[in-house]
Amino acid sequence: MENAANIYFVWGADDAPYGPVELSTLVDWIRDERVLPDTWIFARSAGHWQRAVHLVELLSYFNTQLVAPDLIRPVTNGLRPGMLRRIKILADLSDAQLAHLMDFMEAQMVTERTVIFKQGDSSDAMYLVMAGELRARVMNGERETILATFGPGDFFGDMALFDHGPRSADVVVNVDSQLLRISSGSFNRLTKEAPALATPFLQETARTLAARIRNDNKKLTRVAQQYSASREL
């Protein structure tokens, strides 16, 4: 065990802290691009949060010599394969798998208030959120009901990969955001050309969808119980 003072916590892309971890683990995460120069780090020795690149003990690790040559080359609007691990369903894929997956994606920068798609539109693509924030909404006249909020690491529009039915809600950009778009055509090509890559992608997507359904069921159960209780008063 390293010196107790050399203990760190990392603020993840999903707005959750991770740790405690030792310096050796941080170095591994830098190699995997899970920790970037602008990632917030809490160093127990310093006693406060600061950007990773401002930590003296990490500064020497942010150089191109630490990164494999195939990861230095910018891919798709400056993104490198390791950066895709910010997406929760891609966190366990290897660098080679992520590099291959990027061949089937399109990076998009979208500005605040942009409508990605509207309720009733035909579905043709799934979106992964690299940075920023978006919301799913339904409109009843001028009244907006927010169904969900999507931040870094999340995905939406996934049913487009399985059918071309109408979108069930609008998705609107809350703040300038960076997305990765996978069209249904690209996904079909992925399943044919790289089934070994499509399988873990689908498995992780299914796990996340199952968790969402369970959470929605719990909410519906609570609403039903509250309604039943109100009827008994």
Backbone torsions as a table, in degrees:
resi	resn	phi	psi	omega
1	MET	NA	131.7	179.8
2	GLU	-72.2	169.5	177.5
3	ASN	-50.2	134.9	-176.6
4	ALA	-58.2	-25.6	179.6
5	ALA	-71.3	-24.3	-178.3
6	ASN	-90.8	54.9	-179.3
7	ILE	-117.8	141.1	-172.5
8	TYR	-134.3	155.4	170.2
9	PHE	-125.4	142.5	-176.5
10	VAL	-116.1	132.5	176.0
11	TRP	-89.2	111.6	-173.9
12	GLY	-77.8	167.9	178.4
13	ALA	-64.9	-19.0	178.7
14	ASP	-92.1	17.4	177.9
15	ASP	60.1	40.4	176.4
16	ALA	-135.1	143.0	178.7
17	PRO	-81.1	145.6	178.0
18	TYR	-125.2	136.1	-179.7
19	GLY	146.6	-176.5	4.0
20	PRO	-76.9	147.9	176.6
21	VAL	-132.6	160.1	179.7
22	GLU	-95.8	170.4	-177.5
23	LEU	-58.7	-39.8	-178.5
24	SER	-61.3	-36.0	177.4
25	THR	-69.0	-41.1	177.3
26	LEU	-58.6	-41.2	179.3
27	VAL	-62.3	-42.0	177.0
28	ASP	-61.7	-40.1	-179.1
29	TRP	-69.8	-30.3	174.3
30	ILE	-66.4	-42.9	177.8
31	ARG	-59.5	-39.7	-178.7
32	ASP	-82.1	-2.4	-177.9
33	GLU	62.9	26.6	170.7
34	ARG	-82.6	-26.8	172.5
35	VAL	-113.3	122.2	-178.6
36	LEU	-111.2	168.5	-179.8
37	PRO	-54.3	-33.1	-177.8
38	ASP	-95.5	8.5	176.9
39	THR	-69.2	137.6	178.9
40	TRP	-80.7	130.4	-179.2
41	ILE	-125.9	135.5	171.5
42	PHE	-103.2	116.9	177.3
43	ALA	-100.2	122.0	-178.2
44	ARG	-60.0	-34.9	-179.6
45	SER	-65.8	-33.9	-179.6
46	ALA	-86.0	-33.1	177.2
47	GLY	83.2	14.9	178.2
48	HIS	-155.5	166.8	178.6
49	TRP	-83.7	142.3	175.1
50	GLN	-156.3	161.9	178.6
51	ARG	-63.6	145.1	-177.0
52	ALA	-56.4	-39.8	-176.2
53	VAL	-67.9	-15.3	179.8
54	HIS	-91.3	-5.9	176.1
55	LEU	-81.0	122.0	-176.3
56	VAL	-57.2	-40.3	-176.1
57	GLU	-72.0	-13.0	179.4
58	LEU	-105.2	-16.9	-172.2
59	LEU	-53.7	-41.7	-176.6
60	SER	-69.8	-15.6	-178.1
61	TYR	-85.7	-14.7	178.6
62	PHE	-90.4	71.9	176.6
63	ASN	-144.3	160.3	-173.6
64	THR	-69.3	-17.6	-179.7
65	GLN	-68.4	-25.4	-178.3
66	LEU	-80.0	-20.4	-173.8
67	VAL	-98.8	134.9	179.3
68	ALA	-58.8	143.2	-176.0
69	PRO	-54.1	-35.8	-177.7
70	ASP	-71.7	-11.5	177.9
71	LEU	-96.7	-10.9	-179.0
72	ILE	-76.4	-32.0	-176.8
73	ARG	-67.0	122.0	177.9
74	PRO	-62.4	137.6	179.0
75	VAL	-130.8	128.1	176.0
76	THR	56.6	87.4	178.0
77	ASN	56.4	37.9	176.5
78	GLY	85.0	-3.3	178.4
79	LEU	-76.0	143.0	172.4
80	ARG	-110.7	153.1	-174.5
81	PRO	-50.6	-44.0	-177.3
82	GLY	-60.6	-25.3	-179.4
83	MET	-65.0	-22.9	-178.7
84	LEU	-68.2	-12.1	177.6
85	ARG	-69.4	-8.2	172.2
86	ARG	-64.1	-26.9	178.0
87	ILE	-79.4	122.8	-171.8
88	LYS	-57.1	-41.0	-175.8
89	ILE	-74.5	-7.9	179.9
90	LEU	-108.8	1.9	-170.2
91	ALA	-61.0	-27.9	-175.0
92	ASP	-99.1	4.3	179.4
93	LEU	-80.6	149.7	179.2
94	SER	-76.4	166.3	177.7
95	ASP	-58.8	-41.3	-179.6
96	ALA	-64.5	-40.8	178.5
97	GLN	-65.4	-42.0	-179.8
98	LEU	-65.5	-40.4	178.4
99	ALA	-61.3	-41.3	178.7
100	HIS	-68.1	-41.3	-179.6
101	LEU	-61.2	-34.6	-178.9
102	MET	-63.8	-21.1	176.8
103	ASP	-66.0	-17.6	-176.9
104	PHE	-107.1	9.3	-176.4
105	MET	-119.7	158.9	175.0
106	GLU	-126.6	123.3	178.4
107	ALA	-81.0	138.6	-179.7
108	GLN	-135.4	134.6	169.9
109	MET	-102.7	123.7	-177.2
110	VAL	-123.7	142.9	-174.7
111	THR	-96.5	160.7	179.7
112	GLU	-50.5	138.3	177.5
113	ARG	77.9	-1.5	175.3
114	THR	-65.1	135.8	174.8
115	VAL	-93.9	112.5	-178.7
116	ILE	-67.9	-46.6	171.1
117	PHE	-157.3	163.5	-177.3
118	LYS	-114.6	154.9	176.4
119	GLN	-55.6	131.4	-179.4
120	GLY	96.5	-17.1	176.5
121	ASP	-64.1	150.3	173.8
122	SER	-70.4	140.2	-176.8
123	SER	-87.7	131.5	-176.7
124	ASP	-139.2	1.6	-176.8
125	ALA	-162.6	153.8	172.3
126	MET	-107.3	149.8	-177.4
127	TYR	-126.4	138.4	174.9
128	LEU	-112.7	137.1	-175.8
129	VAL	-97.3	112.1	176.0
130	MET	-85.4	-37.8	-178.5
131	ALA	-157.1	152.5	176.9
132	GLY	101.6	-159.5	-178.9
133	GLU	-155.0	140.6	177.4
134	LEU	-135.7	165.2	177.5
135	ARG	-134.3	145.6	171.3
136	ALA	-97.7	134.9	-175.9
137	ARG	-142.9	159.5	167.0
138	VAL	-124.9	145.2	-177.9
139	MET	-110.1	134.4	173.1
140	ASN	-122.6	92.1	-170.6
141	GLY	69.0	-122.5	177.3
142	GLU	-94.3	-1.5	-176.6
143	ARG	-90.5	130.6	-179.3
144	GLU	-106.0	130.6	172.8
145	THR	-113.9	120.5	-179.2
146	ILE	-85.9	124.9	-178.6
147	LEU	-92.9	-35.6	-176.9
148	ALA	-163.3	158.2	174.6
149	THR	-122.7	136.8	-177.8
150	PHE	-117.2	129.5	178.1
151	GLY	-124.6	-171.7	-179.5
152	PRO	-54.0	129.9	-180.0
153	GLY	99.8	-14.5	-177.9
154	ASP	-91.2	171.9	173.7
155	PHE	-141.7	160.9	178.1
156	PHE	-154.3	167.0	-179.8
157	GLY	74.8	17.8	-170.9
158	ASP	-67.5	-24.9	-179.0
159	MET	-64.4	-17.9	178.1
160	ALA	-63.2	-22.2	179.4
161	LEU	-75.2	-16.2	-175.1
162	PHE	-113.7	-26.3	175.4
163	ASP	-151.1	173.4	179.5
164	HIS	-115.7	32.1	179.2
165	GLY	-68.2	170.0	-178.5
166	PRO	-67.8	146.2	175.6
167	ARG	-63.4	141.0	-176.8
168	SER	-88.4	-9.0	-178.3
169	ALA	-160.1	165.6	169.3
170	ASP	-79.4	151.7	166.5
171	VAL	-125.3	124.3	-173.7
172	VAL	-123.8	144.0	-178.8
173	VAL	-82.1	121.8	177.4
174	ASN	-79.2	-44.1	177.1
175	VAL	-137.4	159.5	179.0
176	ASP	-48.0	132.4	-170.7
177	SER	-137.3	157.9	173.9
178	GLN	-115.6	125.1	-177.1
179	LEU	-121.7	157.4	167.4
180	LEU	-116.4	126.0	-176.1
181	ARG	-106.7	129.3	174.3
182	ILE	-117.2	109.5	179.6
183	SER	-73.9	158.2	178.8
184	SER	-62.7	-34.1	177.2
185	GLY	-65.3	-41.6	178.2
186	SER	-65.7	-37.3	179.7
187	PHE	-66.9	-40.4	176.9
188	ASN	-61.1	-38.6	178.0
189	ARG	-66.6	-38.8	178.3
190	LEU	-60.7	-44.4	-178.2
191	THR	-65.3	-28.1	-179.4
192	LYS	-85.7	-40.9	-174.6
193	GLU	-87.6	-28.1	-176.8
194	ALA	-142.8	64.9	-178.1
195	PRO	-60.2	-31.2	179.4
196	ALA	-66.7	-24.9	176.7
197	LEU	-88.2	-37.4	-179.8
198	ALA	-64.2	-33.6	-176.2
199	THR	-62.1	-54.1	179.3
200	PRO	-65.0	-32.2	177.0
201	PHE	-61.7	-46.5	179.6
202	LEU	-66.7	-39.9	-179.0
203	GLN	-61.2	-45.9	-179.0
204	GLU	-69.2	-36.8	176.6
205	THR	-62.5	-44.0	-179.7
206	ALA	-63.3	-40.3	179.1
207	ARG	-61.1	-43.5	-179.9
208	THR	-65.7	-41.8	179.0
209	LEU	-63.6	-40.5	178.6
210	ALA	-62.2	-40.5	178.7
211	ALA	-64.4	-39.1	178.5
212	ARG	-64.4	-42.0	-179.3
213	ILE	-64.3	-43.4	178.2
214	ARG	-61.1	-41.7	179.7
215	ASN	-64.7	-41.8	178.2
216	ASP	-64.5	-38.6	178.4
217	ASN	-62.8	-39.3	177.7
218	LYS	-63.4	-40.8	179.0
219	LYS	-63.7	-43.1	179.3
220	LEU	-63.8	-38.3	178.4
221	THR	-63.0	-43.4	178.9
222	ARG	-62.8	-42.2	179.8
223	VAL	-63.2	-43.3	179.3
224	ALA	-63.0	-40.3	179.5
225	GLN	-66.5	-40.4	178.4
226	GLN	-65.2	-39.8	179.5
227	TYR	-65.5	-43.7	179.7
228	SER	-62.2	-41.7	180.0
229	ALA	-65.2	-37.7	-179.4
230	SER	-68.0	-30.5	179.9
231	ARG	-71.5	-25.2	-178.0
232	GLU	-83.6	-13.0	-179.1
233	LEU	-73.3	NA	NA
